[in-house]
Amino acid sequence: MTPDLHAVLRKYWGYDHFRPLQGRIVESLIAGNDVCVVMPTGGGKSLCYQLPAVVSGRTAVVVSPLIALMQDQAAQLEQMGIPAAALNSQIPWSEQQNVMRRAVNGEYRLLYVSPERLLRDEFIDYLSRVPVAFFAIDEAHCISEWGHEFRPEYRQLRRLRELFPDQPIAAFTASATQRVRHDILRQLSLRDPHKYIASFHRPNLNYFVRACDGALQQQLLTAAVEAYSGSTMIIYAPTIARVEETVAFLGGQGIAAVPYHGKMDAADRSQNQERWMSDEVRVLVGTIAFGLGINKPGVRAVIHLALPKSIEQYYQEAGRAGRDSDPADCVLLWQTRDAGLLAYFNGKIADAQERDRAWQSYHSIRKFAESEECRHRQICLHFGETPKWEKCNACDICTTEPEWVLSAVAQRNGPQRIGRASKNESPRPRRAMSSVPDSALQQHMREWRRAFAKQRGVPAFMILNDASLADLCGKEPATFEELLEVTGIGERKAQSFGKEILIALHDFSTR
């Protein structure tokens, strides 16, 4: 790795080292190669195309499926001092024209667009005047009919190779089986691509699965939310009605939660997401409409109240926990009736191939939920990875279940032992979730971060993510130079609001 890349990493991102595979992916793209990257949620995929764009001095065109995701990433890059913009239908036409003019002048390092816009004839003509360094396809599994979020408009991206034969193409996804990976390479006509497949094993995640009826599910849900008191969490419900019911149920237990689903008014949905992102409300209850592109590192628990449609979907949604690499819990509390509902809808699918794919996914997730095999191992094997280990020490099969599960079940069934360990084997101790109480300084800085982010109109994590905040409170810098030693604080961030951070630290020390 050349020292220059580390200097760029330090200057803009505030990190001293690349995560596994990041450095090699960055070098491949800088060298002009096509790449295909499969890296778990939280593995740092975005940096893999953002840093080469900065170094190239030209514009990387990033294809993204969600407007909110585009705008968040562009805003975050601007906060870091990297010129970036998004083009989408929610931006006023006059502003779109300004962005397009600046892009032609080469003023942006990254330009985010939707697949629908990218391949309009008039936009292709326009792009020929933009100094394009390469194309980055985010959520690339959407191009494959075997992908769990197949989107027909992504199929049109196969034209990129013929339309822009000289520009490299980079495909990125967090959840693609071997079959989907091969389909991505074929659909995008990648030329001798450099392939980077990270491990699908997320050792910091604890998987816990339990079948239950409605009454027990409510008991377990209450116990879980209380167990993670003070921690940020996501609860996934299968329908809009169940989202609203769950928010009302938690409210009745004195637990503040906000809903998120597709039928809400867009402004209300955005406001609820913002309140959750800024830690104003710790619990968000959503349908699968919530989450794609959500970059909140400190989520300590993700709870599903029904079987997802596929292992890929579960892996992606559960993977929104623990993106800061600290331990987090992924809990699946499913009911047989919800599994029956999935089967019912599968039977209604008209297209024979699509129906077959849905049934295959259904049988895979059902097996995952009912099997007595290590959860982490099942997930790895599903994605084509064969672990050398048999037990993970981080799931309900390989350890005892969490104390709150045992207590809730014991309350209902009596005080008998409810472990999953075999009669001849003592259960291995469950690794505790990372929920060390915040110090007084951390609480002070969280409050400062929330207020400062609100003042600037950005999510709290864009000011300081949880890992940076913890490092900041551990180091307690008193000077600008010491502030630059904090993980995640690059030069631009330090220049932009380093003074405010130091004042907030000083205020705490003198109060």
VENTA-V287690 format. One record per residue. N is the residue number from 1. RES is the residue in one small letter. PHI is phi as a letter, one per 20 degrees, with the letter a starting at -180 (* if undefined). OMEGA is omega in whole degrees, -180 to 180 (NA if undefined). D_LAST is the distance of its C-alpha to the last C-alpha in Angstrom with 1 decimal. Layout:
N/RES/PHI/OMEGA/D_LAST ; N/RES/PHI/OMEGA/D_LAST
This chain:
1/m/*/-179/45.5 ; 2/t/f/180/45.4 ; 3/p/g/-179/42.4 ; 4/d/g/-179/42.3 ; 5/l/f/177/41.5 ; 6/h/f/178/38.6 ; 7/a/f/178/37.3 ; 8/v/f/179/37.6 ; 9/l/g/-179/35.8 ; 10/r/f/-174/32.9 ; 11/k/f/-173/32.8 ; 12/y/e/-175/32.8 ; 13/w/e/179/31.8 ; 14/g/m/179/29.4 ; 15/y/d/180/31.5 ; 16/d/e/-175/33.3 ; 17/h/c/173/36.1 ; 18/f/f/171/38.3 ; 19/r/f/179/38.6 ; 20/p/g/178/42.1 ; 21/l/m/-175/44.8 ; 22/q/g/-177/42.6 ; 23/g/g/-179/43.7 ; 24/r/f/179/47.4 ; 25/i/f/179/47.2 ; 26/v/g/-179/45.6 ; 27/e/f/179/48.3 ; 28/s/f/-179/51.1 ; 29/l/f/178/50.1 ; 30/i/f/180/49.7 ; 31/a/f/175/53.2 ; 32/g/n/180/54.5 ; 33/n/e/166/55.3 ; 34/d/f/177/55.3 ; 35/v/c/172/52.9 ; 36/c/c/-174/52.4 ; 37/v/c/172/49.1 ; 38/v/d/-174/48.4 ; 39/m/b/-176/44.9 ; 40/p/g/174/42.9 ; 41/t/g/-179/40.2 ; 42/g/n/-179/37.0 ; 43/g/e/178/39.1 ; 44/g/n/-179/38.2 ; 45/k/f/-173/41.4 ; 46/s/g/-179/40.0 ; 47/l/f/-176/39.0 ; 48/c/f/175/42.6 ; 49/y/d/180/44.0 ; 50/q/f/-179/41.1 ; 51/l/f/176/40.9 ; 52/p/g/178/44.7 ; 53/a/f/179/44.6 ; 54/v/f/-177/42.1 ; 55/v/f/-175/44.3 ; 56/s/f/-176/47.5 ; 57/g/m/177/46.7 ; 58/r/d/-173/48.5 ; 59/t/d/172/47.7 ; 60/a/e/177/47.4 ; 61/v/e/-176/48.6 ; 62/v/d/178/46.8 ; 63/v/e/-176/48.6 ; 64/s/c/-174/46.3 ; 65/p/e/-174/47.3 ; 66/l/c/180/44.5 ; 67/i/f/-178/43.2 ; 68/a/f/180/39.7 ; 69/l/f/179/39.7 ; 70/m/g/-174/41.0 ; 71/q/f/178/38.5 ; 72/d/f/-178/35.5 ; 73/q/f/179/36.7 ; 74/a/f/180/37.5 ; 75/a/f/-180/34.1 ; 76/q/f/178/32.4 ; 77/l/f/178/34.6 ; 78/e/f/177/33.9 ; 79/q/g/-178/30.2 ; 80/m/e/-180/31.1 ; 81/g/n/178/33.4 ; 82/i/d/-178/36.6 ; 83/p/f/-177/39.0 ; 84/a/b/179/40.1 ; 85/a/b/176/41.5 ; 86/a/c/175/43.1 ; 87/l/d/177/46.3 ; 88/n/b/-172/46.8 ; 89/s/f/-179/48.3 ; 90/q/e/180/45.1 ; 91/i/e/178/44.5 ; 92/p/g/-175/46.3 ; 93/w/g/-179/49.5 ; 94/s/f/179/48.6 ; 95/e/f/176/45.5 ; 96/q/g/-180/47.7 ; 97/q/f/179/50.1 ; 98/n/f/178/47.4 ; 99/v/f/-178/46.2 ; 100/m/f/178/49.8 ; 101/r/f/-179/50.5 ; 102/r/f/179/47.5 ; 103/a/f/178/48.5 ; 104/v/f/179/52.0 ; 105/n/f/177/50.5 ; 106/g/m/-176/48.7 ; 107/e/e/-178/45.2 ; 108/y/d/171/43.8 ; 109/r/e/178/43.4 ; 110/l/c/178/43.4 ; 111/l/c/-177/45.2 ; 112/y/e/180/44.9 ; 113/v/b/177/47.9 ; 114/s/e/178/49.5 ; 115/p/f/-180/52.8 ; 116/e/f/-178/54.6 ; 117/r/f/-173/53.7 ; 118/l/g/-171/54.3 ; 119/l/d/168/57.9 ; 120/r/f/-176/59.1 ; 121/d/g/-177/61.9 ; 122/e/f/-180/60.3 ; 123/f/f/176/57.0 ; 124/i/f/177/58.9 ; 125/d/g/-180/60.6 ; 126/y/f/-177/57.3 ; 127/l/f/179/55.7 ; 128/s/f/179/58.6 ; 129/r/e/179/57.1 ; 130/v/e/179/53.6 ; 131/p/f/-174/53.0 ; 132/v/f/177/52.4 ; 133/a/e/179/51.3 ; 134/f/a/176/51.7 ; 135/f/d/176/51.4 ; 136/a/d/-179/48.8 ; 137/i/d/179/49.7 ; 138/d/e/-178/46.7 ; 139/e/l/-172/47.5 ; 140/a/f/178/51.0 ; 141/h/f/180/52.2 ; 142/c/f/-178/52.8 ; 143/i/e/-174/55.9 ; 144/s/d/175/57.7 ; 145/e/f/178/59.5 ; 146/w/e/177/58.6 ; 147/g/f/-174/54.9 ; 148/h/f/178/53.0 ; 149/e/c/-177/51.9 ; 150/f/g/178/55.1 ; 151/r/c/-176/55.0 ; 152/p/g/-179/58.4 ; 153/e/f/178/56.9 ; 154/y/f/-180/55.6 ; 155/r/g/-178/59.3 ; 156/q/f/-178/59.9 ; 157/l/f/177/57.6 ; 158/r/f/-180/60.7 ; 159/r/f/-177/61.9 ; 160/l/g/-176/59.2 ; 161/r/f/-179/61.2 ; 162/e/f/-178/64.3 ; 163/l/f/-179/62.5 ; 164/f/c/-173/60.2 ; 165/p/f/-176/62.2 ; 166/d/e/-177/60.4 ; 167/q/e/176/56.8 ; 168/p/f/176/55.3 ; 169/i/c/180/54.2 ; 170/a/d/180/51.3 ; 171/a/d/-178/51.0 ; 172/f/c/176/47.9 ; 173/t/b/178/47.5 ; 174/a/d/-170/45.6 ; 175/s/b/179/48.4 ; 176/a/c/174/52.0 ; 177/t/f/179/54.7 ; 178/q/g/-179/57.4 ; 179/r/f/-180/59.7 ; 180/v/f/179/57.0 ; 181/r/f/179/56.2 ; 182/h/f/180/59.9 ; 183/d/f/178/60.1 ; 184/i/f/-179/57.2 ; 185/l/f/-177/58.9 ; 186/r/f/-177/62.2 ; 187/q/f/-177/61.0 ; 188/l/e/-179/59.1 ; 189/s/l/-180/61.9 ; 190/l/f/-176/59.5 ; 191/r/e/178/61.3 ; 192/d/l/-172/61.1 ; 193/p/f/170/57.5 ; 194/h/e/-175/55.0 ; 195/k/d/180/53.9 ; 196/y/c/-179/50.6 ; 197/i/d/179/50.3 ; 198/a/f/177/47.1 ; 199/s/f/177/47.2 ; 200/f/e/180/46.7 ; 201/h/e/176/45.1 ; 202/r/d/-171/41.4 ; 203/p/f/180/40.6 ; 204/n/e/180/37.0 ; 205/l/e/175/38.4 ; 206/n/d/180/39.6 ; 207/y/e/177/42.6 ; 208/f/c/-175/43.5 ; 209/v/c/177/46.5 ; 210/r/b/172/48.0 ; 211/a/e/-178/50.8 ; 212/c/b/173/50.3 ; 213/d/e/-174/51.6 ; 214/g/f/-178/49.7 ; 215/a/f/179/48.5 ; 216/l/f/179/47.3 ; 217/q/g/178/45.6 ; 218/q/f/178/43.5 ; 219/q/f/-178/42.7 ; 220/l/f/179/41.7 ; 221/l/f/178/39.7 ; 222/t/g/-179/37.6 ; 223/a/f/-179/37.1 ; 224/a/f/-178/36.1 ; 225/v/f/177/33.5 ; 226/e/f/180/32.0 ; 227/a/f/-179/32.2 ; 228/y/d/-179/30.2 ; 229/s/g/-179/27.6 ; 230/g/n/-180/24.5 ; 231/s/d/176/26.6 ; 232/t/f/-180/28.2 ; 233/m/b/175/32.0 ; 234/i/c/173/35.2 ; 235/i/d/179/38.2 ; 236/y/e/176/41.5 ; 237/a/d/-171/44.2 ; 238/p/f/-178/47.8 ; 239/t/c/178/48.4 ; 240/i/f/180/46.8 ; 241/a/f/-179/47.8 ; 242/r/f/175/46.1 ; 243/v/f/-177/42.9 ; 244/e/f/178/42.8 ; 245/e/f/-178/43.9 ; 246/t/f/177/41.2 ; 247/v/f/179/38.4 ; 248/a/f/179/39.9 ; 249/f/f/180/40.3 ; 250/l/f/178/36.7 ; 251/g/g/178/35.6 ; 252/g/f/177/37.8 ; 253/q/e/-179/35.9 ; 254/g/m/-178/32.6 ; 255/i/d/-179/31.7 ; 256/a/f/178/30.7 ; 257/a/b/178/32.8 ; 258/v/d/179/34.2 ; 259/p/e/176/37.8 ; 260/y/b/176/39.2 ; 261/h/b/-171/43.0 ; 262/g/f/-177/45.6 ; 263/k/e/176/46.8 ; 264/m/f/171/43.5 ; 265/d/g/-175/43.1 ; 266/a/g/-179/41.7 ; 267/a/f/179/38.8 ; 268/d/f/179/37.8 ; 269/r/f/-180/38.2 ; 270/s/f/180/36.1 ; 271/q/f/179/33.3 ; 272/n/f/178/33.3 ; 273/q/f/-179/33.2 ; 274/e/f/179/30.3 ; 275/r/f/179/28.3 ; 276/w/f/-179/29.1 ; 277/m/f/-177/28.4 ; 278/s/e/179/24.9 ; 279/d/m/176/24.1 ; 280/e/f/173/24.1 ; 281/v/c/-173/27.1 ; 282/r/e/-172/27.6 ; 283/v/d/174/31.4 ; 284/l/d/178/34.1 ; 285/v/d/-175/37.7 ; 286/g/c/168/40.2 ; 287/t/e/179/43.8 ; 288/i/f/175/44.7 ; 289/a/f/-178/44.0 ; 290/f/e/167/40.4 ; 291/g/p/-175/39.2 ; 292/l/f/179/41.4 ; 293/g/n/179/39.2 ; 294/i/f/-176/35.9 ; 295/n/d/178/33.6 ; 296/k/d/-170/30.6 ; 297/p/f/-168/30.0 ; 298/g/e/177/28.0 ; 299/v/f/-175/30.6 ; 300/r/e/179/30.9 ; 301/a/b/170/34.0 ; 302/v/c/-178/37.1 ; 303/i/d/175/39.4 ; 304/h/d/179/42.9 ; 305/l/d/176/44.8 ; 306/a/a/176/48.2 ; 307/l/f/171/50.1 ; 308/p/f/-178/49.5 ; 309/k/f/-175/52.6 ; 310/s/b/175/52.5 ; 311/i/f/179/50.9 ; 312/e/g/-180/49.8 ; 313/q/f/-180/48.0 ; 314/y/f/-179/46.3 ; 315/y/f/-179/45.3 ; 316/q/f/-178/43.8 ; 317/e/f/178/41.9 ; 318/a/f/-178/40.8 ; 319/g/f/175/39.7 ; 320/r/f/172/36.9 ; 321/a/e/171/35.0 ; 322/g/m/180/33.3 ; 323/r/f/176/33.6 ; 324/d/e/179/30.7 ; 325/s/m/174/33.1 ; 326/d/e/-180/31.1 ; 327/p/g/178/33.1 ; 328/a/b/-176/33.8 ; 329/d/d/177/36.5 ; 330/c/c/-171/39.4 ; 331/v/d/178/41.1 ; 332/l/d/178/44.5 ; 333/l/d/-172/45.7 ; 334/w/d/179/49.1 ; 335/q/d/-180/51.9 ; 336/t/g/-178/55.6 ; 337/r/f/179/56.1 ; 338/d/f/176/53.7 ; 339/a/f/177/55.7 ; 340/g/f/179/58.8 ; 341/l/f/176/57.4 ; 342/l/g/-180/56.8 ; 343/a/f/179/60.4 ; 344/y/g/-179/61.7 ; 345/f/f/176/60.2 ; 346/n/g/-180/61.5 ; 347/g/f/-179/64.9 ; 348/k/e/-178/64.6 ; 349/i/f/-174/64.0 ; 350/a/f/-177/67.2 ; 351/d/f/-174/67.1 ; 352/a/f/-179/68.5 ; 353/q/f/180/66.5 ; 354/e/f/179/63.2 ; 355/r/f/178/64.1 ; 356/d/f/179/64.9 ; 357/r/f/-180/61.6 ; 358/a/f/180/59.8 ; 359/w/f/177/61.7 ; 360/q/f/179/61.0 ; 361/s/f/-180/57.3 ; 362/y/f/-178/57.6 ; 363/h/f/179/59.4 ; 364/s/f/-178/56.9 ; 365/i/f/178/53.8 ; 366/r/f/178/55.8 ; 367/k/f/179/56.7 ; 368/f/g/-176/53.1 ; 369/a/f/-173/52.0 ; 370/e/e/-176/54.9 ; 371/s/f/175/55.5 ; 372/e/d/179/54.6 ; 373/e/e/179/53.9 ; 374/c/g/-178/50.5 ; 375/r/f/-179/48.6 ; 376/h/f/-179/47.3 ; 377/r/f/178/50.8 ; 378/q/g/-179/52.4 ; 379/i/f/180/50.1 ; 380/c/g/-179/50.8 ; 381/l/f/179/54.6 ; 382/h/g/-178/54.5 ; 383/f/e/174/53.3 ; 384/g/n/179/55.8 ; 385/e/d/-180/53.8 ; 386/t/d/-180/55.1 ; 387/p/f/178/52.5 ; 388/k/e/-179/53.6 ; 389/w/d/179/51.8 ; 390/e/d/-178/52.9 ; 391/k/c/-174/49.7 ; 392/c/d/-173/46.2 ; 393/n/m/-179/44.2 ; 394/a/b/174/42.1 ; 395/c/b/-176/44.3 ; 396/d/f/178/45.7 ; 397/i/f/-174/49.1 ; 398/c/e/180/47.9 ; 399/t/c/170/45.3 ; 400/t/f/178/44.7 ; 401/e/f/179/43.2 ; 402/p/g/-177/39.6 ; 403/e/g/-178/39.0 ; 404/w/f/176/38.3 ; 405/v/f/-178/41.8 ; 406/l/g/-179/43.5 ; 407/s/f/-178/41.9 ; 408/a/f/-180/42.8 ; 409/v/f/180/46.4 ; 410/a/f/178/46.8 ; 411/q/g/-177/45.9 ; 412/r/e/-172/48.7 ; 413/n/d/-174/51.3 ; 414/g/o/-170/50.8 ; 415/p/e/-179/49.0 ; 416/q/f/-178/51.3 ; 417/r/f/-176/49.9 ; 418/i/d/-176/49.3 ; 419/g/f/178/48.8 ; 420/r/d/-177/50.7 ; 421/a/f/-180/51.5 ; 422/s/f/-176/55.2 ; 423/k/f/-176/56.8 ; 424/n/e/-175/57.5 ; 425/e/c/176/54.1 ; 426/s/f/-180/50.8 ; 427/p/f/175/48.1 ; 428/r/f/-177/45.7 ; 429/p/f/178/42.1 ; 430/r/f/177/40.3 ; 431/r/f/-177/37.5 ; 432/a/f/175/34.2 ; 433/m/f/-180/32.5 ; 434/s/f/177/29.2 ; 435/s/c/176/26.7 ; 436/v/f/-178/24.1 ; 437/p/g/177/21.1 ; 438/d/f/171/18.2 ; 439/s/f/178/15.3 ; 440/a/g/179/11.9 ; 441/l/f/179/11.3 ; 442/q/f/177/14.7 ; 443/q/f/178/14.1 ; 444/h/f/-177/11.2 ; 445/m/f/175/13.6 ; 446/r/f/179/16.5 ; 447/e/f/177/15.1 ; 448/w/f/-179/14.4 ; 449/r/f/-179/17.9 ; 450/r/f/-179/19.6 ; 451/a/f/-178/18.5 ; 452/f/f/179/19.3 ; 453/a/f/179/22.6 ; 454/k/f/179/23.6 ; 455/q/f/-179/23.0 ; 456/r/e/177/25.3 ; 457/g/m/179/27.7 ; 458/v/c/176/27.8 ; 459/p/f/-176/27.3 ; 460/a/g/-176/23.9 ; 461/f/f/178/25.7 ; 462/m/f/176/26.9 ; 463/i/f/176/23.4 ; 464/l/b/173/22.7 ; 465/n/f/-173/24.8 ; 466/d/f/180/23.6 ; 467/a/f/179/24.9 ; 468/s/f/-179/23.1 ; 469/l/f/179/19.8 ; 470/a/f/179/20.3 ; 471/d/f/178/21.4 ; 472/l/g/-178/18.5 ; 473/c/f/177/16.0 ; 474/g/f/-176/18.5 ; 475/k/e/-180/18.8 ; 476/e/l/-179/15.3 ; 477/p/f/179/17.1 ; 478/a/d/-179/15.8 ; 479/t/c/179/19.0 ; 480/f/f/-179/21.5 ; 481/e/f/178/24.0 ; 482/e/f/179/21.8 ; 483/l/f/180/21.0 ; 484/l/f/177/24.8 ; 485/e/e/-179/25.1 ; 486/v/f/179/23.4 ; 487/t/g/175/26.1 ; 488/g/n/176/27.0 ; 489/i/d/177/25.4 ; 490/g/e/-175/28.4 ; 491/e/f/-176/28.7 ; 492/r/f/180/29.0 ; 493/k/f/179/26.0 ; 494/a/f/179/23.9 ; 495/q/f/-174/25.6 ; 496/s/f/-179/25.1 ; 497/f/b/175/21.4 ; 498/g/f/-180/20.1 ; 499/k/f/-180/18.2 ; 500/e/f/178/16.3 ; 501/i/f/-178/15.7 ; 502/l/f/178/14.3 ; 503/i/f/179/12.0 ; 504/a/f/178/10.7 ; 505/l/f/-179/10.3 ; 506/h/f/179/8.6 ; 507/d/g/-179/6.1 ; 508/f/f/-175/5.5 ; 509/s/f/-177/5.9 ; 510/t/d/-176/3.8 ; 511/r/e/NA/0.0
